[in-house]
Amino acid sequence: MVKDDKTVLARLDASQPRRVIGAVAQVGLAAVLVSLAISFPREQMGLRIILLLLGGVMAYAAHATWRATEMGLTLTKDGLVDGHGRVLADLANVREVARGPFALKPSHGFSLLLFKAPGFAWVPGLWWRVGTRVGVGGVTASQPARFMAETIAGMVAARDAPPRDDAEDA
């Protein structure tokens, strides 16, 4: 029996309560910035415009976060892929998995350290890629993220392990 390379080993979806809380917090910040801009006197028109622009950016960020977290991430034996088919990291490019309390990672997630930098990319609330680091998490649940991180770490360890010579044992 031939095993398909696209077999899903782990899946990570956004947690619905975290999605709602994240989007509501961003909308709330947008509302505070806009109401603050309106309350300033006309003499400070430059500051009013800056606050209105920041409020608009936060409203857009809330919308972008809500839309981006509709999809999930899947892990295959080739690498980590998002719901649109974009490759976050090829497994051959993963150097190590960082998920300790002091690791640079998103909330309830993990980060991957890569050998080569594939370029900047960001999906708000779900993952980001800067240089040779990929951060996964944010609005995800911690248990599926931990399972995915441990699966990737096991695959990297198996890839980097020296080949066993069973002939010497016989």
C-alpha positions as CSV (number, residue, x, y, z in Angstrom):
1,M,0.0,0.0,0.0
2,V,1.4,3.4,-1.0
3,K,1.1,6.2,1.5
4,D,-0.1,9.6,0.1
5,D,2.3,12.5,0.8
6,K,-0.7,14.8,1.5
7,T,-1.9,12.7,4.5
8,V,-2.8,15.2,7.3
9,L,-0.7,14.4,10.4
10,A,-2.1,17.2,12.5
11,R,-4.6,20.0,12.1
12,L,-4.7,23.4,14.0
13,D,-7.8,25.5,13.8
14,A,-8.7,28.8,15.5
15,S,-10.6,28.6,18.7
16,Q,-14.0,30.3,18.2
17,P,-14.0,32.1,21.6
18,R,-10.4,33.4,21.1
19,R,-11.4,34.6,17.6
20,V,-14.3,36.6,19.0
21,I,-12.3,38.0,21.9
22,G,-9.5,39.1,19.6
23,A,-11.8,40.8,17.0
24,V,-13.9,42.5,19.7
25,A,-10.7,43.8,21.4
26,Q,-9.5,45.3,18.1
27,V,-12.9,46.8,17.4
28,G,-13.0,48.3,20.9
29,L,-9.6,49.9,20.4
30,A,-10.7,51.3,17.1
31,A,-13.8,52.8,18.8
32,V,-11.7,54.3,21.6
33,L,-9.3,55.9,19.0
34,V,-12.1,57.3,16.9
35,S,-14.0,58.7,20.0
36,L,-10.8,60.2,21.3
37,A,-10.2,61.8,17.9
38,I,-13.7,63.3,17.9
39,S,-13.2,64.7,21.4
40,F,-10.1,66.7,20.6
41,P,-10.6,70.4,19.8
42,R,-10.4,71.7,16.2
43,E,-7.1,73.4,16.9
44,Q,-5.5,70.0,17.1
45,M,-6.6,68.8,13.7
46,G,-3.4,66.9,12.9
47,L,-3.7,64.8,16.0
48,R,-7.4,64.2,15.2
49,I,-6.5,62.9,11.8
50,I,-3.8,60.6,13.1
51,L,-6.1,59.1,15.7
52,L,-8.9,58.7,13.0
53,L,-6.4,56.9,10.8
54,L,-5.2,54.7,13.6
55,G,-8.8,53.9,14.4
56,G,-9.5,52.9,10.8
57,V,-6.3,50.7,10.8
58,M,-7.5,48.9,13.9
59,A,-11.0,48.4,12.4
60,Y,-9.4,47.0,9.3
61,A,-7.1,44.8,11.4
62,A,-10.1,43.4,13.2
63,H,-11.7,42.5,9.9
64,A,-8.5,41.0,8.6
65,T,-8.1,38.9,11.8
66,W,-11.6,37.7,11.6
67,R,-11.3,36.7,7.9
68,A,-7.8,35.1,8.4
69,T,-8.8,32.9,11.3
70,E,-11.6,31.2,9.3
71,M,-9.0,28.8,7.9
72,G,-6.7,26.4,9.7
73,L,-3.3,24.9,9.4
74,T,-2.4,21.3,8.4
75,L,0.8,19.4,8.9
76,T,1.7,16.8,6.3
77,K,5.0,14.9,6.0
78,D,6.2,17.6,3.5
79,G,5.6,20.6,5.8
80,L,3.1,23.0,7.4
81,V,0.4,24.5,5.0
82,D,-2.4,26.9,5.7
83,G,-6.0,26.6,4.4
84,H,-5.2,28.5,1.2
85,G,-2.4,26.1,0.3
86,R,0.4,28.5,1.2
87,V,3.4,26.7,2.6
88,L,4.5,28.1,5.9
89,A,7.6,25.9,6.3
90,D,8.9,22.8,4.5
91,L,9.9,20.1,6.9
92,A,13.3,19.9,5.3
93,N,13.9,23.6,6.2
94,V,12.9,23.2,9.9
95,R,15.9,23.4,12.2
96,E,14.1,23.2,15.6
97,V,10.8,23.8,17.4
98,A,10.6,26.3,20.2
99,R,7.7,26.2,22.5
100,G,9.0,27.0,26.0
101,P,7.7,29.7,28.3
102,F,10.4,32.1,27.2
103,A,10.5,31.3,23.5
104,L,9.6,34.0,21.0
105,K,6.2,32.6,20.0
106,P,2.5,33.6,19.7
107,S,0.2,33.0,22.6
108,H,-0.9,29.3,22.9
109,G,1.5,28.4,20.1
110,F,5.0,27.6,19.0
111,S,7.7,28.8,16.7
112,L,9.8,27.1,14.1
113,L,13.4,28.0,13.5
114,L,14.3,27.5,9.9
115,F,17.6,27.0,8.0
116,K,16.7,29.4,5.2
117,A,14.4,32.4,5.3
118,P,11.5,32.0,2.9
119,G,10.4,35.6,3.2
120,F,8.0,37.7,5.3
121,A,4.4,36.7,5.6
122,W,1.7,37.3,8.1
123,V,-1.9,36.0,8.7
124,P,-3.2,38.0,11.7
125,G,-4.1,35.8,14.7
126,L,-2.9,32.6,13.2
127,W,0.7,32.7,12.0
128,W,3.6,34.9,11.0
129,R,7.0,34.4,9.3
130,V,9.9,36.8,9.8
131,G,13.4,35.9,8.7
132,T,14.2,32.4,9.7
133,R,11.4,32.2,12.3
134,V,7.8,31.0,11.9
135,G,5.3,31.7,14.7
136,V,2.2,29.6,14.9
137,G,-0.6,30.4,17.3
138,G,-2.5,33.3,18.7
139,V,-6.2,32.5,18.5
140,T,-5.6,28.7,18.5
141,A,-6.2,26.3,21.3
142,S,-3.2,25.2,23.2
143,Q,-3.7,21.4,23.1
144,P,-3.8,21.0,19.3
145,A,-0.9,23.4,19.0
146,R,1.1,21.4,21.5
147,F,0.3,18.2,19.6
148,M,1.4,19.8,16.3
149,A,4.6,21.1,17.8
150,E,5.5,17.7,19.3
151,T,4.7,16.0,16.0
152,I,7.0,18.4,14.1
153,A,9.7,18.0,16.7
154,G,9.5,14.3,16.4
155,M,9.7,14.4,12.6
156,V,12.8,16.7,12.8
157,A,14.5,14.5,15.4
158,A,13.8,11.4,13.2
159,R,15.2,13.2,10.2
160,D,18.3,14.4,12.0
161,A,19.0,11.0,13.7
162,P,22.0,9.1,12.4
163,P,21.0,6.0,10.4
164,R,21.0,2.8,12.4
165,D,23.1,-0.1,11.2
166,D,21.1,-3.1,12.1
167,A,23.8,-5.4,10.6
168,E,26.2,-4.7,13.5
169,D,23.6,-5.9,16.0
170,A,23.2,-9.3,14.4
